[in-house]
Each structure stands twice: as structure tokens, then as C-alpha cells.
Amino acid sequence: MYKDMTHVLCGAAVHLATQIGLHVTGVGQDFARTPLKKDQDQKILRAKLWMQSVIVSIRTSCAEGIPPLVIAESFYDGDEKDREETLAYLPSDLQFNHKLHIILHKAMAAMSRTDLKTINCDVTVLRSLIGIFDYQLLSLGASSPSELGKPIVELLTY
């Protein structure tokens, strides 16, 4: 796997997306050199690109067993009214994938805080963490906008 460039490319994509201000809800004029149109379509496109960058980064990190470096909730920074308005226009499958990867990110963070490497690891704590995140994934799977989301959630819960 040392020759696999996926993780590096995902990190570069997230870094470039941050440089052009996709992580901030709205148009992102503060990050642009030329005047940008304050267009609703542009705002939605920027939100989609940022969410997709975050999802791919977390997905590749999970696949490689590396803790994700991107904060999954980072799209939710900024003006709450503006955020809610933008979220309403995003496709339901993108919102579903984002929620799924937020749960995965939180699960990986919680597992990394447990003391799994030592003999003193408390199995009941580990089982309760697994149960909590398993329940969250199953609850989310029921609200999947497409039939493709349900097998993904089922696969993650096993």
C-alpha cells in the first residue's frame, strides 16, 4: 500500500478546497482574487464540492485504517440561517453520505481514545461503543434515500 497515492491525493484535494474557501458556507469571496457572483447555484455547488471532498477523504482514511484528518462537521461552521438554507438544496444522497461519514468519523475517534493496545482494555466499554455506533448506523440506514445506502450501512454494522 505504500505506493497508493489515494490518501495523498485526498489530502491535497481537501487542502485545495480549503484554500479556495469551500469550507465556509456562502460564496467565499474572502478567498477569491476576482469578484464572484453571489449566486445561489454557485453557493450550492461550493457546498456540494466541499461535502464530497470531506466524504472521500474520510472514506479513504477509513479504508486505510488511518484516522481522518478532516473534521466532518466543518461544513456546519458559519451562519446558521445560511447553512440551513444551503442544506435544503443539497441532494438527499449527499446529505445521507455526509451523515454516514460523520458517524464513522466519531466512531473512529471514540475507538482511538479507548485503550485497545493494552491488556487492561475494558471489553464492556468497547462493546458499548460498538453498540452505540451500530445503533446510529442502523437508524440512519432506515432513512436512506436510495436502495444503495442500505447495503452500505448493513456492511458497516457487521
Number of C-alpha atoms within 10 A of each C-alpha: 6 4 5 8 10 15 19 11 12 20 22 14 17 22 14 13 17 15 12 16 19 24 24 21 22 21 22 18 14 12 13 12 8 8 9 12 11 12 11 14 13 15 19 21 17 23 24 21 15 22 24 17 24 28 22 20 26 27 18 18 20 16 11 13 10 12 15 22 13 17 12 21 15 14 19 15 11 13 11 11 8 13 17 11 12 20 17 11 15 15 12 14 14 16 18 18 19 21 17 21 22 18 18 21 23 15 17 17 13 14 15 12 9 14 13 13 8 8 7 8 12 12 10 9 13 16 10 11 16 16 13 12 19 19 13 16 22 15 12 18 21 11 11 20 16 11 9 11 18 18 12 14 20 13 8 14 15 6
